[in-house]
């Protein structure tokens, strides 16, 4: 589980990689060859639908807006790492895949360890760990040019160059990608760049230094709002028994987050300056713009065959945000698009002399300036993230190996909203900044909120591994201390300083043990168990007024796995496992109105437990050198275990006892298909030709809901169960014949070949049925074709 060292071959970063017939955890590897054959420039998580326990969707269909669930846990509870460095958001745990656009072009492999996994770090890997390993600085000098095209004016150009080994010590690889698309959902356009660099330097036989840099400045149109099924497709809604008398039937690619511009031209403010509109004919209500470069500096020291030290220093700076509307709603036109014309004709028409005469008298605005009732705002998230990951490996003997190290992180997230587009007006009034000199806000001025979230993390870990003749085992533990602090710049200052909280610190730890036994040269069995106690997320510690949720709670996870594998090189690989994961003391921030105090107050609801169990099977067979079969079955049973009766007392009146009940016992966990299957066949008829056809089936998918909102004792109905569905994908590639074309490869991908109509994501409604659910329909048939040249 350590990085390998440059020894006359290419430089490889392993970073906590599980090994077949050795590491006693359930895992799946996706090598580069599989990504090239099947990904087709989709978001990276979507290829993982071929692995057990995974449910990944494109959600609204915007570039980089995908999400992934593992064993029923969303990506806030799946540890995502790049070259062994965690990248989940330090405040809320989410992963924004648009920040990593272009990473798929330089990914060497992906390993998904399901469950608590084998990682040494004290990370929230409740569902699993996803480790993305990037390409290395190649010894071979050369370049690669790749051009792609797809539906809806999708174009992508990729260029990579490798220096080859220089003076037997140095190698570097750099790459650049340009991508643009009109988007499959309406106005889900994208405009993105991506860059990558890897440098390796062999300072001596015992010292090696690696530098890795990647980034993806991008903008793309969002489709964020789920709709009723009948809003998208009346015929499909009718087939599900929904009354479609009032159906809007806008089409499967309908997007409510844009409208036609009433202005011949307009300007927008973002990233610190004013810009001309990308498209003056369109105004986007929802758009994402972001750039999050990340740099890793790795130093490896191997003074002897018994000892190795890995040091990773990393830095990431995120800059950008997302847009939305503030103020009065403009309504919608008959086609479902936003009625921006009403803003120009009615909402943003009143002169300051009528709307804000006091501000005119104070000289803060001109009498003829137009006041805005509706604007477009940016929600900015700017962060700075520093970290150090140090790992030492010491071979105590030929049998035992000790691994230990430290994990240090510091994160500062700066959050505010600002005026992006005044929609034909001259100013907007915002009165809730207690430190502002005026309530008049113009382009770039901050509104709504302005605060910083600070996180500091310190952790340590140790693992003892033993490798005997047929048996391997490990025992590991880790601990961490997470500290949070919040600063609010809109609240009134306190003694001349910004209103800020004290640091609040929360411990967390893991304990894991496992063993693998190779019963025969082809059969192995393994088992592992573990316990995780994880610190609460930032939003479960502080409220927007800097008050502290008190008390706060760690969430706990108990995990057990039992599995077996069969491996016959070149012919058959099969793995089967059973898992048991109990999520204990799940917490939610809640707000309750007290009639006794005539006010609302907040508390952290905890005590709801969930149990996730299941069996997983995957296999690969190569009965002939020209034919391959792969299959996967994942059968999960995930449900909430208990009702909760909580009592609480407000600080203002400790004698007042409030009660809050949740009725969640027996409800199925929503937001992912609990049962999935896959079967695919691939043929290699001649040298350089490849084709595969695969079908995936998704079953027992319950609509997403918040169990903390199930407060009616008479409402025990399950959330709406989505219809089961099948997806068929076709992939083919061909290496052109002849000496002049031997390095040219043509690839074709057709996703959802049969143009299946299905619901991929759903939020449960009051009726727990298809009619009241709000959904995203899955994307229809689409294609991607590419031509690449390697030299």
TITOR-46744 format. One record per residue: residue in one letter; x, y, z of N, C-alpha, C in turn. Coordinates in steps of 0.05 Angstrom, whole numbers, plus 5000, padded with zeros to 4 digits. Layout:
TITOR-46744
AXYZXYZXYZ;...
//
This chain:
TITOR-46744
X501649765000500050005000501750255000;X504050244986505850474986506550544957;X507350794952508350864925510850714918;X510950604894513350474884515350684876;X517850594872520050774867521150724839;X522150944827523350934801525750744801;X525650524787527850334786528250244757;X528950444739529450374712526950334695;X524550364708522050344694520450604699;X518150614688516550854691515750894720;X515251144727514651214754511751174760;X511151024781508350944787507651034815;X505351154818504251224844502151024851;X502450874873500550664880498450774899;X499250884921497451034939495150854949;X495750684969493650534982492050364963;X493350214946492050044927491749764939;X489249654937488849374945489949184924;X490748944932491848754914490248494915;X489748374892488248124890489647904905;X488147734920489147514935491047594957;X490947844965492647934987491148125005;X489948334995488548535011485648435017;X484948405042482348295049479948495049;X479548615026477248805023475948754996;X473448834993472148824967472949064950;X473849014926474749244910474449174880;X474449384864474349354835476349544822;X477749444802479649614787478549674760;X478849924752478150004725480750104712;X481949944695484450024682484050224660;X486250344651486050554630484750434604;X485350184598484250074574481250064575;X480050004598477150004600475950284597;X477350484609476350754606476450854577;X478550784563478750864535476650724519;X475950484526474050334510471150404516;X470550514541467750534549466850814558;X468750994566467951244579466751434559;X468151484537467151664516466651944525;X468452054541468352334551465952404568;X464652194579462652254600464152324626;X462552414646463752464672464952204683;X467152224697468751994706467151794722;X465351884741463951674757462151494741;X461251564717459351414703460351144694;X462951114690464050854682463950654705;X463650754730463550574753460950424756;X458950494740456450344740456850054732;X459149984721459849714714460849554737;X461249684760462349544784460149504804;X460449294822458349234841457949464861;X455449494870454849684892454749974885;X455150034859455450314850452950404835;X451950644841449850764824450751054819;X451251114794452151374785450351484763;X449651734765447851854744448952124736;X448052224713448752484704447052704716;X445152634733443252814746441852984724;X442153254725440853424705442153424678;X444453304675445753274649447753494642;X448253684660450353884656453053764658;X455053884645457753774644458953784673;X459653544683460853524709458853524732;X456253504726454253514747453453234757;X455053034751454452754758454752714788;X453652494797453952414826454252114827;X455352014849455751724852454951644880;X453651414882452951284907454351014908;X455350934931456650674934455250534958;X454050304953452650154973450550324987;X449350504972447150664983448050924997;X450550984997451651225010452451424989;X451651674991452351874971455251954974;X456152114955459052164953460052344976;X458352454993459252575018460452365036;X459652115033460551905050462151695034;X463251775011465051624995467651784993;X469851675003472351815003473551814974;X473752044961474852064935477652174937;X479552044924482352124926483552124898;X485452314894487052324870489952274878;X491052054868493751974876494051964906;X491951864919492051824948491452064965;X490852294952490352544967487352594967;X486052624990483152664991482352924978;X480052924963479053154949476153224956;X474853074974472153144982472253424995;X470153584990469953845001470253835031;X472054005042472653995071470354095088;X468354235077466054325093463654145091;X462954055067460553885064461053615053;X463453545045464153275036463453215008;X462153404993461353354966463753354947;X463353234923465453244902464153364878;X465253584868464253724844465853634820;X464753454804466353324783467053514761;X465553744759466353944739469054064745;X469854054770472554154777474753974766;X474053734759476053534750475553454720;X474353634705473853584677476653554663;X476853354647479453294634481153094649;X480453034674482052844689481952564676;X479652504664479352234652481452184630;X482352394617484352364595487052294605;X487552344631490252284642490052094666;X487851944668487551754689488651484680;X490451384697491651124691489850894699;X488550924723486750724733485050834755;X482850704761481150774784480750514800;X481050544826480450314843478250404863;X476150254864473950294883474050074904;X474750154929474649974951471950024965;X470249824966467649854978467849805008;X466149945023466249925052468450105063;X469350045087471350215100474050195085;X474549975071476849955054479449925069;X481649945054484349895065485950155068;X484750385063486250635066487050675095;X489450775099490450835126489151085139;X488151265122487351525132484651505147;X484251695165481751715180479751875164;X478751745142477051885123474251755125;X472251915117469451825119468651645096;X469951405096469451215074467151025082;X464851135088462650965097461750775075;X461350895051460550725028462950595014;X465150745013467550635000469550854995;X471750774981473950954975474450934945;X474551154932475051174903477751314899;X479751164890482451274886483051284857;X483451524847484051584819487051614816;X488351444800491151464796491651584768;X493151804767493651944742496051824727;X496251904702498551814686501151914698;X503251784689505951844700507551994679;X509852094687511752214668513051984653;X512351944628513151714613516151734605;X517451494605520251484595520351514565;X518151444551518151444522517451714511;X519151824495518652084483516452054461;X514552244461512452234441510152424448;X508152414431505852584435503352434426;X501052534436498452414428496552644422;X495152614399493152804391490552654388;X488452754400485852624399483652834393;X481952774374479652944368477052784371;X475252904386472652764391470352944382;X468152814376465652954368463352784379;X461052924384458752784395456252944390;X454052854403451452994400451653284407;X449853444396449453724404452053884404;X453453864381455854024376457953984398;X458253734407460353664426463053634410;X465053784418467653764407469753774429;X471753604426473853594447476453524433;X478553684439481153644428483153604451;X484753394449486653334471489453304458;X491453424471494153404462495953354486;X497453134485499353074506502153044494;X504153124510506953094501508652994524;X510352794518512252684538515052724528;X516752804547519552864540521252614536;X520352394549522052164551524152204573;X525752004578527752024599530052194591;X530652394606532852584600535152534620;X537452484609539852434626539452214647;X537652034641537051804659536051894686;X535052144688534252244714531452384713;X530752514691528452684691526552604668;X524052634674521952594653519652764660;X518352874639515853024644513852974622;X511353004629509052974611507253214615;X506253344594504353564596502053504577;X499753614584497453574567495553804568;X493953844547491954054546489453944532;X487154034542484653954530482854194527;X481454204504479354404500476754264493;X474654334507472054214503469854414501;X467954374483465654544481463254384472;X460854474480458454324473455954504477;X453954454461451354594466449754454488;X450454204494449054064515446653914505;X446153674517443753524509441253634521;X441053684548438853844558439054134547;X436854264543436854534532438654724548;X440454854535442255054547444054944569;X444554684568446554564586449254564572;X449954794561452354834545454854814563;X457154774551459554774567461854894550;X463655014564466055134552468355084573;X470154914566472154834586474854794574;X476854844590479654774585480554584607;X482554434602483754274623486754244617;X488354234638491254204634492354004655;X494653894648495853694665498853694661;X500253654683503153644681504253444702;X506153284694507453094713510453114708;X511953154729514853174728516052974748;X518052814739519352634757522352674755;X523652674779526552724780527752514799;X529552354789531052164805533552294815;X533452404839535752544850538152364856;X537552114865539551924871538251644871;X539751444879538551184881536551164903;X536551344921534751334945532751554946;X533051764929531251994931529952044903;X527352074904525852134879523852354886;X523452534867521552754870519652754847;X517052774853514952794833513453054837;X512653184815510853414816508453354797;X506153404808503653354793501853594795;X500953694772499153934771496953874752;X494453944760492153924742490154144749;X488554214729486554414733484654414709;X482254534713480254534692478454784694;X479355014684477655244684475255194665;X472855234675470555164659468155344666;X466255354647463555464651461655264639;X459355234652457255064639454555144649;X452555094632449755144640448654914656;X447254984677446054784695443254714687;X442354474694439554404697439254294725;X438454464744438554394772435854304783;X433654374771431054334784429654084772;X429153894789427553664781424653754776;X423253614758420553684750418753434753;X416153484751414353254750414853094725;X414152844725414552674701412952784678;X410552874683408852974661409853234649;X411453384664412653624653414553554630;X416053324634417853244613416553084591;X414952884598413852694578411152594587;X409052694574406252624581405752324575;X406752224553406351944546407551764567;X410051824575411351654595409851674621;X408951914628407451954653404851784652;X403551784630401051634627401551334630;X403851234620404450954623404950874652;X405451074670405851024698403351074714;X401051124700398551164714398051444724;X399451634713399151914723397052054706;X395352214718393452374704394952594690;X394652604663396252794647394453014635;X392153064647390353264636391653534635;X393253604654394553864655397553844649;X398353634636401253594631402353814613;X404753904621406054104604407553984580;X408653734584409753584562411853744546;X413853864561415854024548418053864533;X418253614539420253444527422353354547;X423753134540425653014559428053194564;X428653374545430953544549430253824559;X427853854569426954104580428654194604;X429354454603430954574624429654834633;X428754864658427355104667429255334675;X431855294673433855484684434955684665;X433355754644434255954625431856094612;X432356314599430256454584431556634563;X429956724544430856904523431257184534;X433457314525434057574535432357794521;X431357984537429958204525431758434517;X434458404522436358614517438058544493;X438758754477440458704454443258624462;X444058714485446658634497446558694527;X448258554541448458604570451158504580;X451758594604454358514616453858364643;X455858204650455658054675458258084691;X457958054717460358074734460957804746;X463357704742464257464756467257454755;X468457294773471357264776472757534778;X471457734791472757984798472658194777;X471158154755471058364734468458334718;X467958544702465558554685466258434658;X464358264648464758134622462358174604;X462758174578460558164559459257894561;X456657884555455157644556456257434538;X456157184546457056964529455156934505;X452556974509450556964488448457174495;X448457394481446557614488443657534483;X443157314469440357234464439257074487;X440856984505440056804527440956924554;X439356894574440156954602439856694618;X442056604629441956364646441356434674;X439356304686438856334714440956164730;X441655934719443455754733445855684715;X448155754724450655704710452855664731;X454755494724457055444741459555534727;X461255664742463955754732465955704754;X468055554747469955484769472655404757;X474655434774477355344768478655264794;X479455014796480554904820483154754813;X485354894809487854754804488854614829;X490154394826491354244848494254174841;X496054204860498854134856499853954879;X501153734872502353554891505353544887;X506853574908509753534908510353294925;X511453084913511952834927514952784929;X515852714952518652644956518752364969;X520152184955520351904965523251854972;X523651734996526351675005526351385013;X528251235002528550945008531450895015;X532150945040534950905048535850615049;X533850435051534550145051532149985041;X532549735038530349565028528249525050;X528949585075527049555097525349805103;X526350035094524950285102524450465078;X522050585078521350785058519751005070;X520251245061518751485071517551625047;X514951675048513551835027512552095040;X513152315027512252575035510652705012;X508252785018506552914997505653185008;X506453394995505553665001503653744978;X501253844985499353904964497954174970;X497054294948495754554950493554574929;X491254684937489154734917487854994924;X487255144902485755394905483355384887;X481055414898478555424882477555704880;X476655774856475556034851473256014831;X470956124839468656124821466056084838;X464055984825461455954839459255874819;X456855924829454455864813452556094814;X450756114794448956344792446156264801;X444456464806441656424813440256694813;X437756684819436156934818435657024847;X435657294851434757414876432457604869;X430557624887428357814884425857684873;X424157844861421557764851421857564828;X419957374828419957174807418857284781;X420257244758419257344733417157164720;X416756924731414856734719415956594695;X414256444682415056284659413256334635;X414356284611412856304587411456034581;X409956034560408355794553410155554548;X412655594539414455374533416155294557;X415555414580416955344605419555494610;X420355664592422855824596422156064614;X424256184625423856414643422956664628;X421056804639419957044625421657294633;X424057304623425757544629424557804617;X422757774597421558014586419858164607;X418658014625417058134646418858304665;X421358214668423158374685423658644672;X424158634645424758884631422259064629;X419858944628417459104623416159194649;X416459034671414859094695416559114721;X418258914725419558894751421859094755;X423559124735425859304737425359554721;X423359714728422659954713422260194730;X422160164757421560394774423960564779;X423660834776425961004781426361034811;X428861104819429461134847427761344861;X426961544847425361764859422761654870;X421761434858419361304868419961064886;X421960914879422460664894424060714920;X425960904920427660944943428361244945;X426361394951426761684953428761764975;X428761604997430661655018433561635009;X434061444991436761404981437461634962;X435461734947435961964930436662204947;X435162254968435662474986438362464999;X439262215004441962185017444162194996;X443462224971445462244950446861984943;X445561754950446761494944446061394917;X443761484906442961414878441861664865;X441861654838440661874823437661834821;X436162054819433262034818432261864794;X433661874772432761734748433861454745;X435561374764436661094763434360894768;X434660664756432560464758433160264780;X431160214797431460024819430859744809;X432359544818431859264810430259114831;X428158984822426658794839427758514835;X428958464812430058204806432858224794;X434658064804437458064794438457774791;X440657744778442157494778444557534796;X444957344814447157354833449057134828;X451557164837453456954839453656864868;X453656604872454356494898457256394896;X459056544908461856494905462956314927;X464556124919466055954938468955964930;X470456104945473356124940474855994963;X476555804957477855664979480855634975;X482255594997485055544997485455295014;X486855095003487154835016490054755015;X491254715039494054625041494054355056;X495854175049495953925063498653795062;X499153615081501553455082500753175089;X501652985074501152695079503852555080;X504552465104507152325107506652045115;X508051855101507651575106510351435106;X510751275127513251125130512450825130;X514150675118513750385116516350245125;X516050065145518449935156517849635157;X519649475144519449185145520749085170;X519148995189520248905215521648635211;X520648485192521948225185520948145158;X521547895150520547805124517447765125;X516347765148513447715151511947965157;X512948125175511448355186512348625174;X510448795169511049065159509349265174;X510549475183509249685198509049935180;X506750045178506250295163505050495183;X506150745183505150945201505651225188;X504151415197504551685185502651885197;X502552115183500952345192499552475169;X497252595175495552725154494752995166;X495853215153495353485163493953645141;X491953805148490553965128489654225140;X489554435123488454685131486754785107;X484354885113482554965092481155225101;X481055415082479555655086477555695063;X475055685069472955725049471755995052;X471756165031470656435031468056425015;X465856505027463256475015461756745015;X460756824992459057064991457357054966;X455357224966453857264941454357554932;X454357584905454857844894453057894870;X452658144863450958214841452358144814;X451157974798452257894773451058054749;X448358074750446958204727444558354739;X444458614734442158774744439758764726;X439958624704437658574686436358844678;X437959024668437059274657436759494678;X437059434703436859644724439559754730;X439659954749442160084756443160004783;X441459904801442259844828440259654841;X441059524862439459344878439759414907;X437659404923437759474951437959224968;X440059214985440359005005441159135031;X439559095052439759245077440859085100;X441758835096442358665119445358635124;X446958795112449758805118450259015139;X450658935164450859125186453459285186;X455259215168457859365167458159525141;X456159525124456359675099455659975103;X456860135086456260425088453860505072;X452860325055450460385039449060125033;X446460145029444859905021444659884991;X445760074976445660074947447859884936;X446959684920448859484910448859494879;X451259504868451559514839453159264831;X453859244806455259004796457758944814;X457958694823460158614839459858654868;X457958814877457558854906456358604919;X456958564944456258324959453458354972;X451958134970449258124980448757854993;X446557835008445457585019447157475042;X449657415038451357315059454257355052;X455957355072458857365068460157255093;X461357015090462556885113464856715104;X466556645123468756465119468356215136;X469055985126469155745141471955635142;X473055605165475855515169475855225180;X477455065169477754785178480654715181;X481354595204484054495207483854205216;X485554045205485353755209488153645216;X488353485236490753345243490153055249;X491652885236491152595240493652435239;X493452195250495652005249494551725245;X496251545236495251275230497551075233;X496850825238498850615240497450355231;X499050185217497949935207500149725208;X499449495219501249265220500149055201;X501948965182501148765163502948515167;X501748285163503248035165502647875140;X504747765128504447605103505947345107;X504247135111505346865115505146715089;X505346455090505446295066502946325050;X500646265062498046285048496246485061;X497146625081495346795097496547075099;X494947285094495747555099493647685118;X494547865135492747995153493748275159;X491848445168492648715175490948805199;X492148985215490849115237491549405235;X489549585233490249865230488450035248;X489550265254487950465270488850745260;X487050935263487651205256486051385274;X487051625278485651825293485952105281;X484052275286484152545274482752735293;X483452985291482153205305481453415284;X478853465282477853665262476953915277;X477954145270477154395282475754575262;X473554705271472054885254471855165267;X471755365250471455645259469855785237;X468155965245466456115226466756415231;X467056575210467256865211465056975194;X463457165205461157285189461757585186;X461757675161462457955155459958125152;X457558015153455158175151453958225179;X454558065198453558115225455158345238;X453858475257455158705270457758625283;X459758795281462258745293462058725324;X463858585336463958555365466558675375;X466358895390468759035400470659105377;X469559175354471159265332472159045314;X471658795321472658565306470258425292;X470858285270468758135256467557935276;X464957885272463557695289464557415282;X465757275300466957015294466656835318;X466656575312466456375333469156295343;X469256155365471656025374472055765358;X474455655359474955395346473455185361;X472055015347470754775358472054535347;X473054355364474554125356473053865360;X473353675341471853425343473753195336;X473952995354475752775348474352565330;X475852415316474852195300476951975299;X476051725294478051515293476851275277;X478651095269477950845256479550625269;X478350385268479650135275478849925255;X480749785243480149585223481949345226;X480849115220482448865221481348685198;X483148545186482248365164484348155158;X483547945144485347735136484447605111;X486447505095485947365070487447095071;X486046885062487246615061487046505033;X489346445021489446324994489246024997;X486845914996486345635001487645454980;X487645544955488845394933490245604915;X491645524894492745714876490745884861;X488145804862486045954848483946064866;X483645964891481446044908482546184933;X481246414940481946554965479446634979;X479546655005477346755021478446975040;X476747165047477647385064475347485081;X476047635102474147765119475348015131;X473748205137474748445151472448565167;X473148715187471248865203472449125212;X470749315218471849575225469849755239;X470849965251469250155266470250435258;X468350615252469050885244467451075261;X468751275272467351495286468351755272;X466451885259467152115242466052375253;X467652585252466852855261464552955245;X462853115256460653235241461653425219;X460053455198460653645177460253925188;X461554115174461554395182458654505186;X456854435168454154535169452554425192;X453554205204452254095228453554195254;X455254395251456554515275455554805279;X455554965258454755245260452355305243;X450655485254448455595239449355855226;X447655965208448456205193448756445211;X447756445236448056665254450456635273;X452256445266454656385283453956235309;X451456165313450856005336451655715332;X452155575354453155305353450955115359;X450754905342448854685349450054545373;X448454535395449454425420447254245432;X447753995436450353855431450653775402;X453153705394453753585368454653295372;X454453145351454952855354456652755332;X458452565339459752405318457852195307;X458052145281456651925270458551685270;X457451445275459051205277458250995256;X460150835248459650625229460950365238;X459350155238460449885243460249725217;X462349585210462549455184463649175186;X462548995169463648725167463348625139;X465448485129465348375102466448095102;X465247925086466247645082466147595052;X468447505041468547475012470347245003;X470047174978471646964966472247034937;X474446934926475246994899476246744885;X476046744859477146534842478746664819;X481246584816482946714796484546504781;X484046494755485746334737486646514715;X489246574715490346774698489646734669;X488646954657488046954629485446814621;X484146684641481646534634479246624649;X479446644676477046704692477846844718;X476347044724476547184750473747214761;X473347144786470747174799471047254828;X469347434837469347514865466547534875;X466147444900463547464913463947554942;X462147714952462447804979459747874991;X459647865018457347965033458248195050;X456548405053457348625069455148705089;X455948815111454148905133455249175142;X453749385138454549655147452349775163;X452849845188450849975205451750265210;X450050445202450550735205449050825230;X450550915250449450965277449551265283;X447251365294447151645303447351835279;X445951785258445751965235444552235245;X445752455237444952725248443952905226;X441953075234440853275216440453535232;X441253765221440554025233437554065229;X436154145251433254195249432554455262;X430354575253429354825264426454785273;X425854855298423154815309422055075320;X419455115315418155345326416955275354;X417555445374416555405401414255605406;X411855505411409555675417409955815444;X411255675463411655795490413456035488;X415456025471417356255468416656425445;X414756345428414056485404416556545387;X418156345383420556375366421456095356;X423156105336424355855326427055815339;X427755575344430455515353431355255340;X433955205342435254995327436554785345;X436654545335438054335348438954125328;X440753955336441753745319440353485325;X438753395307437253145310439152905306;X439352725324440952485320439552245331;X440752015327439651765338438251595317;X438151685292436951515270439251335260;X438651075259440650885249439650765223;X441550675207440950545181442650295179;X441550085166442949835162443149785132;X445549755122445949695093447349415092;X445949215081447048955077446748875047;X448348685039448048595011450148395003;X449748284979451648104967452448214940;X454948184933456048284908457648064894;X457348054868458647854851459647984826;X462147944818463048024792464847814780;X464847794754466447584741467347684713;X469447564704470547614678471647354667;X470747274643471647024631472647074603;X474846934596475946954569476246674558;X473946564550473946284540475546244514;X475946464500477446464474478846724472;X481146724458482746974457481347184441;X479147114427477647314412474947384424;X474447294449471847344461472147364492;X470647554503470747604532467947664542;X467247554565464747594578465147714606;X463647914613463748034640460948044651;X460748004677458148014690458348124718;X456148234728456148344755453348324766;X453048254791450548254806450948384833;X449248574840449448704866446648714878;X446248574900443548554913443748684940;X442648924943442849064969440149074983;X440249115009437849155025438549375046;X437649615040438449845056435949965068;X435850005094433450125106434150265133;X432350445140432650585165431450405187;X432850405210432250195230430250285252;X429950545257428550605282427050875280;X425050905297423851155302425551305323;X425151565325426651725344424751915358;X425051935384423452125401425552295416;X425752545407427852725418426552935436;X427752985459426953205476429153415476;X428453665478430353885477429354115493;X431154295501430454525516431954765505;X430554985499431955225489433555355510;X435855475502437555605522436155825537;X434255965523432856185536430956095558;X430155845558428255745578428755445582;X430855375599431555095603429354925615;X427355055627425154905640423154805619;X423154935595421354855574422354605560;X420854405559421654155546420054125520;X421554105499420354065473420753775464;X418953675446419253405436419153405406;X420553225394420553195365420752905358;X418952805342418852525335419352485305;X420752265300421252175272420351885270;X418851835249417851565245419051445219;X421351325222422851235199423350935199;X422550795219423150505221422050355198;X423750195185422950025163422850155136;X423350415134423350545108425850485093;X425650435068427950375051429550635046;X432150605046433950825039433550895010;X433251155004432751234976435351344963;X434951424938436951574922438851394906;X438551134907440250954890438850684887;X439450554864438350294859439650084878;X438049944893439049754913439949494900;X438949444876439749204861440549284833;X442849194824443849244797445048994785;X444948974759446148754745447448854719;X449448704710450648774684451648524671;X451348524644452448304628453448434602;X455948364595457048474570458848264557;X458948294531460748124515462448294496;X464948214493466748364476468048164457;X468448254432469848094412472248234402;X474348074395476848174384477348014358;X475748064337475847884314478447884299;X479748124297482348144284484048334300;X486548334294488348514308487548804303;X487248954325486549234323483549294323;X481849084322478949124322477749024348;X475949194359474649124385471849214383;X469949064394467149144396465949014421;X464249164435462849044458460049154460;X458348984471455549054475454848984504;X453849164519453249114547450549214555;X449249074574446649144584446849164614;X445749374626445649414655442749434663;X442049324686439349334696439449454725;X437649644730437449774755434749724768;X434649644793432249554806432149654835;X429649654846429249724874430549994881;X429850194865430750464870428450624882;X428850714906426750874920427551164918;X425551334915426051624912427451734937;X429051934933430552064954428552204973;X429052184999427452325019429152365044;X428352545061429752605086428152465108;X429252255120427652125142427052305165;X428652515169428152695191425552855187;X424552855162421952995156419552805158;X419952555165417752365169416752395198;X415052595202414152655229411252585235;X409952455215407152375218407052085226;X405952015249405951725258404251555240;X402351675225400651525208401751485179;X404051615174405251595147407651405149;X407051155143409150945143409650835115;X408550975095408850875068411750925058;X412650725042415250755030415250985010;X417651105006417851304985417351174958;X416751334938416051224912418351054902;X417550824891419450634879419550684849;X421950764839422250824811421950574794;X420950604769420850364752423650254746;X423849984746426349864738426949924709;X429449934702430149994674432749854665;X433049834639435449714627436749924609;X439349924608440850094590442849914574;X442849954548444649814530446650004518;X449249944520451350114508452949954488;X453850084467455449964447458150114445;X460349964443462950084441464549934420;X466150074404467849954384470250124380;X472449994372474950134365476349984343;X477950134328479350014306482050164302;X484250014302486850124295487250104265;X487650334253487850334224490250174214;X489850014192492049844183494050004166;X496349874162498449994146500450144163;X502950144155505150274170504650564175;X503350704155502950994158500751064178;X499050864184496750924202496650744227;X498850604232498750404254498450534282;X498950794284498650924309496051084310;X494251044291491751194291489451004299;X487751094317485650934327482951084326;X480950944316478251044314476450914334;X474951074350473250954370470351064367;X468450894374465650964373464250874399;X462651044410461050984434458151064428;X456250884434453450954433452250884460;X451351084474450251044501447151034499;X445950864515443050824514442150774485;X443250554475442950484447439950464439;X438350364456435450314450433750554457;X435050774465433551024472431450974493;X432250834514430350774536429451024550;X426851044556425851264573425751164602;X427051304620427151214647427651444666;X427151404692427651604713430251524726;X432151704726434851654737435051764766;X433751984772433852114798431052204805;X430352184831427652264839427652354868;X426152564874425552654901422652574907;X422252454931419652354938417752594943;X415152554936413152754940411252684963;X409352864969407552814991405952564988;X405352494963403652254958405252004956;X407952014958409751784955409051624930;X408451764908407751634883409051774860;X408551664836409751774812408752054806;X406252104812405052364806406252594822;X406952544847407952754864410952774864;X412352574853415252574853416352784834;X418652884840420153064823422652924813;X423152934787425052744775426852874755;X429052744749430552774724430152524708;X429352554683429252324665432152274655;X432752024651435451954641435852064613;X438352104606439052214580438452004558;X437552094535436851914513439351814499;X438851694475441051594459443051814452;X445551754454447551954447450051804439;X451851944424454151804413456651984416;X458851844415461451984416463351834397;X464751984380466751864362469352004365;X471551864362474151994365476251864346;X478152024340480451944324482952034339;X484751854345487151924360489651824345;X491851974350494351904337496551914358;X497951694361500151674380502851654365;X504751804375507351794363509551784384;
//
